[in-house]
Amino acid sequence: MKKVFSLVAITSALLILGNTAGAQQKLGHASLEEIVSHMPDIKKADTLLQKFRVDSLEAQLPFFISEYKRKDSIAKSPATPAAVKQTVQQEANQYLQIIQNWDQYAQQEMQRKQQEVLNPYFIKAFELINTVAKENGYTWVFKQDALLVAPQTDDLLPLVAKKLGVKLSPAAGAGAAEPAKPAAGNKK
């Protein structure tokens, strides 16, 4: 009987301590994509990606078509030696394959460039979330849209926006952010 009472007492104590420790944890949520969209210099990245699409991708298709035609005509020419014909025909076939799968190729290239350009922004957003969480005592930060059921959590976007120096629109996450204005006493 003493053992049962001791077991019940220890279990109760652990449950009480567990509930007390759990009550001290702060939960928050954040969206890396939303934070990146509010970064002050994200428009530079958007401009760079648009420039890549126009100057690089859109210029490549006509080049690939002309190279395919040129290589194909060389491969079909009776004056071309047999050893060269095979190599040139393989090159022409590579260009033809790119042309036939142009949409997929262009999409892959655009995704590669987006990752290259936007990766530093996502790293910075992740670091900002970590900093804000530590400064404000958050022990858990979730990506809210990744959970089907979740406890009520605080949105860290306003805290991160403050750290970035941007002012959120009244709709918080729905609107665009604008750069914070310096205080009246701060003149440069």
C-alpha positions as CSV (number, residue, x, y, z in Angstrom):
1,M,0.0,0.0,0.0
2,K,2.9,2.3,0.8
3,K,4.4,1.7,-2.6
4,V,1.1,2.5,-4.4
5,F,0.8,5.7,-2.4
6,S,4.4,6.7,-3.2
7,L,3.8,6.0,-6.9
8,V,0.6,8.1,-6.9
9,A,2.4,10.9,-5.0
10,I,5.4,10.9,-7.4
11,T,3.1,10.8,-10.5
12,S,1.0,13.7,-9.2
13,A,4.2,15.7,-8.4
14,L,5.5,15.1,-11.9
15,L,2.2,16.1,-13.5
16,I,2.1,19.3,-11.5
17,L,5.7,20.2,-12.3
18,G,5.1,19.3,-16.0
19,N,2.0,21.5,-16.1
20,T,3.8,24.4,-14.4
21,A,6.8,24.1,-16.8
22,G,4.4,23.9,-19.8
23,A,2.6,27.0,-18.7
24,Q,5.8,29.0,-18.8
25,Q,6.4,28.3,-22.4
26,K,5.5,30.9,-24.9
27,L,4.3,29.8,-28.3
28,G,4.5,31.9,-31.5
29,H,4.1,31.5,-35.2
30,A,5.8,33.0,-38.2
31,S,5.9,32.7,-42.0
32,L,9.3,33.0,-43.7
33,E,7.6,33.9,-46.9
34,E,5.6,36.7,-45.4
35,I,8.6,38.1,-43.6
36,V,10.7,38.0,-46.8
37,S,7.9,39.9,-48.6
38,H,8.1,42.7,-46.1
39,M,11.9,43.1,-46.3
40,P,12.8,46.7,-47.4
41,D,15.1,45.6,-50.2
42,I,13.1,42.7,-51.6
43,K,12.1,44.8,-54.6
44,K,15.7,44.6,-55.7
45,A,15.4,40.8,-55.9
46,D,12.2,41.0,-57.8
47,T,13.8,43.4,-60.3
48,L,16.8,41.1,-60.7
49,L,14.5,38.1,-61.3
50,Q,12.5,40.0,-63.9
51,K,15.7,41.1,-65.6
52,F,16.9,37.5,-65.6
53,R,13.6,36.3,-67.2
54,V,13.7,39.0,-70.0
55,D,17.5,39.2,-70.6
56,S,18.4,35.6,-70.2
57,L,15.5,33.2,-70.5
58,E,13.6,35.0,-73.2
59,A,16.8,35.5,-75.2
60,Q,17.8,31.9,-75.0
61,L,14.9,30.3,-76.9
62,P,15.7,32.1,-80.2
63,F,19.4,31.3,-79.7
64,F,18.5,27.6,-79.2
65,I,16.3,27.5,-82.3
66,S,19.0,29.1,-84.5
67,E,21.7,26.8,-83.1
68,Y,19.4,23.8,-83.7
69,K,18.8,24.8,-87.3
70,R,22.6,25.5,-87.9
71,K,23.7,22.2,-86.4
72,D,21.0,20.3,-88.2
73,S,21.9,21.8,-91.5
74,I,25.6,20.9,-90.9
75,A,24.7,17.3,-90.0
76,K,22.5,17.0,-93.1
77,S,25.1,18.5,-95.5
78,P,26.8,16.0,-97.8
79,A,30.1,17.9,-97.4
80,T,30.3,17.2,-93.7
81,P,32.6,14.3,-92.8
82,A,30.9,11.3,-91.2
83,A,32.8,11.7,-87.9
84,V,31.7,15.3,-87.6
85,K,28.1,14.5,-88.6
86,Q,27.5,12.2,-85.7
87,T,28.8,14.8,-83.1
88,V,26.9,17.7,-84.7
89,Q,23.7,15.6,-85.0
90,Q,23.9,14.8,-81.2
91,E,24.4,18.5,-80.5
92,A,21.4,19.4,-82.7
93,N,19.3,16.8,-80.9
94,Q,20.2,18.3,-77.5
95,Y,19.0,21.7,-78.7
96,L,15.9,20.1,-80.1
97,Q,15.2,18.5,-76.8
98,I,15.5,21.8,-75.0
99,I,13.2,23.5,-77.5
100,Q,10.6,20.8,-77.2
101,N,10.7,21.0,-73.4
102,W,11.1,24.7,-73.3
103,D,8.4,25.5,-70.7
104,Q,9.9,22.9,-68.3
105,Y,13.5,24.1,-68.9
106,A,12.5,27.8,-68.4
107,Q,10.7,27.0,-65.2
108,Q,13.6,25.0,-63.8
109,E,16.0,27.8,-64.7
110,M,13.7,30.4,-63.1
111,Q,13.4,28.3,-59.9
112,R,17.2,27.9,-59.8
113,K,17.7,31.7,-60.1
114,Q,14.9,32.4,-57.5
115,Q,16.7,30.1,-55.1
116,E,20.0,31.8,-55.8
117,V,18.6,35.3,-55.4
118,L,16.1,34.7,-52.5
119,N,18.1,32.3,-50.4
120,P,20.0,35.1,-48.5
121,Y,16.6,36.8,-47.7
122,F,15.2,33.5,-46.3
123,I,18.4,33.0,-44.2
124,K,18.0,36.6,-42.8
125,A,14.3,36.0,-42.1
126,F,15.1,32.8,-40.2
127,E,17.8,34.6,-38.2
128,L,15.4,37.4,-37.4
129,I,12.7,35.0,-36.2
130,N,15.3,33.3,-33.9
131,T,16.5,36.7,-32.6
132,V,13.0,37.9,-31.9
133,A,12.0,34.6,-30.3
134,K,15.0,34.7,-28.0
135,E,14.5,38.4,-27.1
136,N,10.8,38.0,-26.3
137,G,11.0,34.6,-24.5
138,Y,9.4,32.4,-27.1
139,T,10.3,28.8,-26.6
140,W,8.5,27.4,-29.6
141,V,7.8,29.1,-33.0
142,F,5.7,27.2,-35.5
143,K,4.9,27.7,-39.2
144,Q,1.2,28.0,-38.5
145,D,-0.1,26.9,-41.9
146,A,1.9,23.6,-41.6
147,L,-0.1,22.4,-38.6
148,L,-3.6,21.0,-38.9
149,V,-4.4,21.5,-35.2
150,A,-2.3,23.9,-33.1
151,P,-2.7,25.8,-29.8
152,Q,-3.2,29.5,-29.9
153,T,0.1,31.2,-30.7
154,D,1.4,34.8,-31.0
155,D,2.1,36.1,-34.5
156,L,5.8,37.2,-34.6
157,L,5.4,39.2,-37.8
158,P,4.9,42.6,-36.0
159,L,8.0,42.0,-33.8
160,V,10.1,41.0,-36.8
161,A,8.8,44.0,-38.8
162,K,9.8,46.3,-36.0
163,K,13.3,44.7,-36.0
164,L,13.4,45.2,-39.8
165,G,12.3,48.8,-39.4
166,V,9.2,48.5,-41.5
167,K,5.6,49.5,-40.6
168,L,2.9,47.0,-41.3
169,S,-0.4,48.0,-42.8
170,P,-3.5,47.8,-40.5
171,A,-4.3,44.4,-42.0
172,A,-1.0,43.2,-40.5
173,G,0.0,40.3,-42.8
174,A,-2.3,41.1,-45.7
175,G,-1.0,44.4,-46.8
176,A,2.4,45.7,-47.8
177,A,4.9,47.1,-45.4
178,E,6.4,50.5,-45.7
179,P,9.8,51.6,-44.3
180,A,9.5,53.0,-40.8
181,K,10.0,56.8,-40.6
182,P,12.7,58.1,-38.3
183,A,11.7,59.8,-35.1
184,A,11.3,63.6,-35.3
185,G,14.3,64.2,-33.1
186,N,16.6,62.0,-35.3
187,K,18.1,64.0,-38.1
188,K,20.8,62.8,-40.3
